[in-house]
């Protein structure tokens, strides 16, 4: 088991520590309200217990963070036992220190108080670890389902595109066999990409090359009705992107924005970097509002959005808008190279949910 497969979230991250502190403080507030004999809350008890719990939480988190790599190599039961032991020893040390400073007393009564604190800490840490484990199991199941969904999406070739392409190729065989051969090669590359489900992220250059092959086939069918504008910023060739992300957007742009219009229209494809993100835009004439083709468009957008969320998390965004009779789909991706993703992919897909205590 690697650190990315470890069921306990990365407690070295500020967000995870902050959420744990907030959760523990809420538990202290509940105990202070229950403990109060007059009024709503015993503020003295709340202050002392908060100090004790926060110090215990911070030191336990720091130790677990330092030992995370070793814990990840252990079995689930072994790692759980070590974490429980760390927390209990931490609670024991702080309990003895607090009792010696605040109200020193000897005998059975002192140890009974320490035992109560340790028992309460044991119950809390077991509940928290159980929650982490269930979250981890749920996330693994969700990722498995997403991988199956990704494979099915990549294997999808629109029947109407296939039939149109075959008819175009058949018509070209007699009059222009060279173009027909090129179209066959482009179509075979599209099929090869749709069947290549092992690649989770590919360079942007490869995805744009696939778009060019697709557009070359459609240009044979649509002729002058299809106009293209490319604005690709240099230096983004190795940007990581899920396969078959831009190509379905271009396909939708032609199917919904160009094909229904007798005069055709322009498909504009842009890619530019801004700060730590890369923005991709696909624009086409606004589709007919009375058309029944929007369901397929929304389904394609939902599928692509789900894939982006599964692979990148919150930093990835997909939006679509209408303005001045132009329909625009915008993708925002974290700026990173595809080669970096083989080791980084699993961590980015699970990090957000694992950070929730």
Phi and psi in degrees as a GROMACS rama.xvg file:
@    title "Ramachandran Plot"
@    xaxis  label "Phi"
@    yaxis  label "Psi"
@TYPE xy
-92.722  173.092  UNK-2
-63.9589  -30.0926  UNK-3
-74.5373  -18.9186  UNK-4
-98.5955  -3.00035  UNK-5
-69.1203  134.827  UNK-6
-75.3034  -18.8913  UNK-7
-84.0888  130.228  UNK-8
-62.3555  163.043  UNK-9
-71.3183  100.351  UNK-10
-78.6981  3.08368  UNK-11
-81.6086  -11.1146  UNK-12
-84.5608  140.855  UNK-13
-61.6694  -40.912  UNK-14
-63.0036  -42.6804  UNK-15
-63.8666  -42.385  UNK-16
-64.2147  -42.539  UNK-17
-61.285  -44.2528  UNK-18
-65.1306  -37.3969  UNK-19
-64.8218  -41.6382  UNK-20
-65.0578  -41.632  UNK-21
-64.0735  -43.38  UNK-22
-63.2149  -43.9207  UNK-23
-65.9293  -35.225  UNK-24
-67.8922  -35.353  UNK-25
-65.1834  -38.8061  UNK-26
-64.3777  -39.339  UNK-27
-62.7297  -40.7579  UNK-28
-61.9058  -41.7499  UNK-29
-63.1878  -44.3487  UNK-30
-64.0836  -37.673  UNK-31
-67.1169  -36.9427  UNK-32
-66.9668  -42.0651  UNK-33
-66.4002  -36.5751  UNK-34
-74.0673  -23.6809  UNK-35
-63.9247  132.533  UNK-36
-100.207  -22.7817  UNK-37
-132.979  135.567  UNK-38
74.9247  -168.66  UNK-39
-82.2117  -30.554  UNK-40
-151.569  144.88  UNK-41
-92.7392  100.124  UNK-42
-68.1738  -34.3028  UNK-43
-63.1913  -46.0351  UNK-44
-64.2325  -40.3888  UNK-45
-61.7361  -44.3866  UNK-46
-64.6697  -45.5976  UNK-47
-66.4768  -42.931  UNK-48
-67.7156  -36.1239  UNK-49
-62.1176  -45.4982  UNK-50
-59.2455  -44.29  UNK-51
-64.7753  -47.8388  UNK-52
-67.9181  -40.5257  UNK-53
-67.1838  -42.814  UNK-54
-64.4075  -41.551  UNK-55
-63.0839  -43.822  UNK-56
-64.0784  -45.6096  UNK-57
-64.6187  -44.2815  UNK-58
-68.3266  -38.2645  UNK-59
-65.4496  -42.5789  UNK-60
-63.0853  -41.108  UNK-61
-62.4126  -42.531  UNK-62
-66.4742  -42.6877  UNK-63
-65.2445  -36.8221  UNK-64
-62.3982  -45.1139  UNK-65
-65.4897  -32.6163  UNK-66
-95.898  7.03994  UNK-67
-57.9351  -44.38  UNK-68
-61.2443  -41.0391  UNK-69
-70.9407  -39.9542  UNK-70
-63.5438  -35.4385  UNK-71
-66.4731  -24.2893  UNK-72
-84.3773  -5.83653  UNK-73
-94.1672  169.181  UNK-74
-70.3653  166.013  UNK-75
-61.9571  -45.0569  UNK-76
-65.8224  -39.8237  UNK-77
-66.2785  -44.6151  UNK-78
-64.4218  -38.5874  UNK-79
-63.0915  -42.8694  UNK-80
-62.9869  -41.3977  UNK-81
-65.2304  -43.4836  UNK-82
-63.3796  -43.9828  UNK-83
-60.9541  -42.3041  UNK-84
-63.1037  -40.8244  UNK-85
-60.7929  -47.3233  UNK-86
-65.2825  -44.088  UNK-87
-65.5072  -41.231  UNK-88
-64.7914  -36.5954  UNK-89
-64.5194  -45.739  UNK-90
-63.7591  -40.0754  UNK-91
-61.4303  -45.9784  UNK-92
-63.6094  -46.0486  UNK-93
-70.4882  -32.5595  UNK-94
-65.5956  -45.6779  UNK-95
-64.2592  -39.6994  UNK-96
-66.0197  -45.5098  UNK-97
-64.629  -41.9257  UNK-98
-66.0474  -37.7882  UNK-99
-68.6792  -27.3513  UNK-100
-90.3912  -44.506  UNK-101
-84.6186  -53.1789  UNK-102
-144.435  78.8458  UNK-103
-64.9562  130.678  UNK-104
-153.422  151.177  UNK-105
-109.167  167.243  UNK-106
98.3592  -164.558  UNK-107
-68.9501  -35.0105  UNK-108
-59.5664  -40.6038  UNK-109
-64.1443  -44.0992  UNK-110
-71.6306  -28.7411  UNK-111
-64.7074  -40.6924  UNK-112
-62.8206  -41.6562  UNK-113
-64.7763  -41.2922  UNK-114
-63.4574  -38.4189  UNK-115
-63.3825  -42.8523  UNK-116
-63.4426  -41.0932  UNK-117
-68.5978  -38.5263  UNK-118
-64.2125  -43.4839  UNK-119
-63.5521  -41.4804  UNK-120
-63.6321  -38.7484  UNK-121
-61.2205  -46.1885  UNK-122
-63.1291  -42.5778  UNK-123
-66.75  -45.4105  UNK-124
-67.114  -34.8604  UNK-125
-67.2158  -38.9777  UNK-126
-65.2586  -42.4504  UNK-127
-65.4632  -44.0509  UNK-128
-64.7386  -36.1366  UNK-129
-63.9337  -40.275  UNK-130
-64.0786  -44.1704  UNK-131
-58.2708  -43.0049  UNK-132
-65.3513  -43.6235  UNK-133
-64.894  -39.5327  UNK-134
-61.5986  -40.7994  UNK-135
-64.9288  -43.9168  UNK-136
-63.9252  -42.1723  UNK-137
-64.1057  -40.5834  UNK-138
-66.8043  -38.0891  UNK-139
-63.8894  -42.084  UNK-140
-63.9807  -41.7133  UNK-141
-63.1359  -40.8399  UNK-142
-68.4325  -38.6846  UNK-143
-61.859  -42.9776  UNK-144
-63.5621  -38.7287  UNK-145
-67.0896  -36.3692  UNK-146
-66.1395  -39.4809  UNK-147
-64.8992  -39.6709  UNK-148
-66.987  -38.6964  UNK-149
-62.1233  -43.8807  UNK-150
-63.2018  -42.201  UNK-151
-67.7172  -35.7032  UNK-152
-68.6722  -42.3048  UNK-153
-67.2125  -27.3924  UNK-154
-81.6555  -0.828053  UNK-155
-87.1695  122.905  UNK-156
-119.032  124.211  UNK-157
-59.7738  128.437  UNK-158
-58.776  -38.9983  UNK-159
-63.7661  -36.4664  UNK-160
-67.3832  -41.7284  UNK-161
-62.3357  -47.2487  UNK-162
-64.3834  -44.1305  UNK-163
-61.0931  -40.8756  UNK-164
-65.389  -43.6249  UNK-165
-64.7596  -39.333  UNK-166
-64.5877  -40.5187  UNK-167
-63.0646  -44.3237  UNK-168
-62.804  -42.7588  UNK-169
-61.2085  -38.4583  UNK-170
-72.0293  -24.0926  UNK-171
-87.108  -19.1481  UNK-172
-58.1448  -41.4419  UNK-173
-80.0196  -37.0692  UNK-174
-96.1659  -29.1689  UNK-175
-149.58  78.1795  UNK-176
-62.0993  -28.6526  UNK-177
-65.5298  -45.744  UNK-178
-65.038  -36.3668  UNK-179
-61.9963  -40.3656  UNK-180
-65.2553  -42.2219  UNK-181
-61.6895  -40.5594  UNK-182
-64.1564  -38.9581  UNK-183
-63.6323  -42.1754  UNK-184
-64.0675  -42.0582  UNK-185
-63.5379  -43.0324  UNK-186
-65.2862  -39.5514  UNK-187
-64.9564  -34.8382  UNK-188
-67.3943  -37.252  UNK-189
-63.4958  -42.3727  UNK-190
-64.8337  -39.7916  UNK-191
-63.0473  -40.2671  UNK-192
-66.516  -38.7361  UNK-193
-69.2955  -25.9035  UNK-194
-92.8856  -9.47487  UNK-195
-87.1309  84.0538  UNK-196
-90.6972  -0.740506  UNK-197
-79.5119  -21.4892  UNK-198
-87.6263  116.426  UNK-199
-86.0204  -33.2273  UNK-200
-140.468  138.862  UNK-201
-131.393  164.361  UNK-202
-65.9166  148.169  UNK-203
-60.4145  -33.6415  UNK-204
-59.1304  -39.1605  UNK-205
-69.1483  -38.3172  UNK-206
-66.4343  -40.3416  UNK-207
-69.6562  -32.7242  UNK-208
-64.2742  -38.6311  UNK-209
-64.2167  -39.1509  UNK-210
-62.0023  -40.2076  UNK-211
-65.0223  -38.09  UNK-212
-64.7976  -42.7091  UNK-213
-62.9476  -44.7891  UNK-214
-67.3303  -30.2357  UNK-215
-64.6244  -38.2894  UNK-216
-67.9558  -44.8666  UNK-217
-67.2187  -30.9876  UNK-218
-65.2164  -31.8701  UNK-219
-64.5625  -32.9516  UNK-220
-86.1835  -42.448  UNK-221
-89.9882  -22.5129  UNK-222
63.013  -132.32  UNK-223
-70.2188  -12.8778  UNK-224
-67.7537  -23.1636  UNK-225
-102.918  118.605  UNK-226
-118.284  143.507  UNK-227
-124.474  143.642  UNK-228
-131.688  122.891  UNK-229
-113.401  130.46  UNK-230
-137.296  87.3542  UNK-231
-110.794  117.85  UNK-232
-67.8339  137.617  UNK-233
-68.6181  149.958  UNK-234
94.4002  2.00263  UNK-235
-106.119  14.3888  UNK-236
-60.5039  -33.9336  UNK-237
-100.391  10.4112  UNK-238
-59.0419  133.666  UNK-239
-76.3514  133.326  UNK-240
-150.927  142.877  UNK-241
-63.0767  141.784  UNK-242
-64.0044  150.12  UNK-243
55.5356  50.1882  UNK-244
-104.921  -51.664  UNK-245
-78.0912  -37.3932  UNK-246
-58.0538  -45.0332  UNK-247
-63.5432  -31.0564  UNK-248
-67.5878  -40.3222  UNK-249
-66.6648  -39.3024  UNK-250
-62.007  -43.0765  UNK-251
-65.055  -38.004  UNK-252
-59.8877  -40.3436  UNK-253
-75.0734  -43.9935  UNK-254
-67.8379  -38.4672  UNK-255
-97.7426  -28.5101  UNK-256
-107.428  -25.4759  UNK-257
-106.87  -51.0673  UNK-258
-57.6738  -42.6515  UNK-259
-71.6727  -12.4949  UNK-260
-97.0037  122.05  UNK-261
-58.4404  -33.9615  UNK-262
-85.7651  -5.34751  UNK-263
72.9236  -149.405  UNK-264
172.33  -172.07  UNK-265
-113.315  133.086  UNK-266
-104.529  123.914  UNK-267
-112.756  129.496  UNK-268
-123.06  123.191  UNK-269
-126.694  151.928  UNK-270
-148.73  125.242  UNK-271
-149.384  154.398  UNK-272
-102.674  135.908  UNK-273
-136.363  108.317  UNK-274
64.7783  -126.583  UNK-275
-92.8878  12.557  UNK-276
-128.295  157.862  UNK-277
-119.043  131.399  UNK-278
-110.388  129.747  UNK-279
-117.484  132.674  UNK-280
-125.196  136.791  UNK-281
-126.68  118.577  UNK-282
-119.97  146.282  UNK-283
-153.792  163.905  UNK-284
-56.7718  146.384  UNK-285
-61.4011  127.881  UNK-286
-65.6516  159.917  UNK-287
-66.7591  126.516  UNK-288
-66.1468  -24.1728  UNK-289
-86.9288  -2.48178  UNK-290
-74.6826  148.845  UNK-291
-93.9354  15.5746  UNK-292
-88.7838  -3.52999  UNK-293
-69.4218  -28.2953  UNK-294
-59.9766  -43.854  UNK-295
-64.7313  -36.4911  UNK-296
-64.9938  -46.3103  UNK-297
-63.0388  -37.269  UNK-298
-64.7192  -42.4869  UNK-299
-63.1116  -43.7591  UNK-300
-62.8933  -41.6161  UNK-301
-64.0517  -39.5429  UNK-302
-65.3595  -44.766  UNK-303
-65.0393  -41.551  UNK-304
-61.8809  -40.4516  UNK-305
-64.1666  -40.0874  UNK-306
-65.6281  -42.0914  UNK-307
-63.7649  -42.5474  UNK-308
-64.6325  -38.0367  UNK-309
-68.3789  -34.2631  UNK-310
-91.4339  -33.3483  UNK-311
-116.495  -21.3595  UNK-312
80.4852  -152.843  UNK-313
-61.4974  -32.6342  UNK-314
-59.6425  -25.1812  UNK-315
-84.6189  133.757  UNK-316
-134.779  140.101  UNK-317
-127.141  124.794  UNK-318
-133.9  152.643  UNK-319
-135.265  149.112  UNK-320
-151.876  159.53  UNK-321
-116.706  130.743  UNK-322
-157.026  125.642  UNK-323
53.9722  46.6916  UNK-324
60.9084  23.6843  UNK-325
-121.322  130.854  UNK-326
-100.897  126.739  UNK-327
-125.617  131.425  UNK-328
-112.029  127.394  UNK-329
-118.351  130.687  UNK-330
-112.151  135.149  UNK-331
-119.472  122.124  UNK-332
-121.881  144.588  UNK-333
-61.4615  138.388  UNK-334
-79.2306  111.079  UNK-335
-162.388  154.196  UNK-336
-82.0222  149.942  UNK-337
-64.531  -33.8276  UNK-338
-65.3257  -24.0686  UNK-339
-79.102  -8.37424  UNK-340
-88.5113  -17.7711  UNK-341
-58.8933  -41.6145  UNK-342
-89.0612  -21.2328  UNK-343
-93.152  -16.5347  UNK-344
-58.4584  -51.185  UNK-345
-62.9351  -38.3013  UNK-346
-64.7697  -41.6665  UNK-347
-70.5171  -29.8694  UNK-348
-75.8639  -28.2104  UNK-349
-106.079  -10.3384  UNK-350
-62.2487  -43.2537  UNK-351
-61.541  -48.3878  UNK-352
-70.9762  -30.6392  UNK-353
-72.313  -22.5205  UNK-354
-80.8385  0.354923  UNK-355
-96.7822  103.834  UNK-356
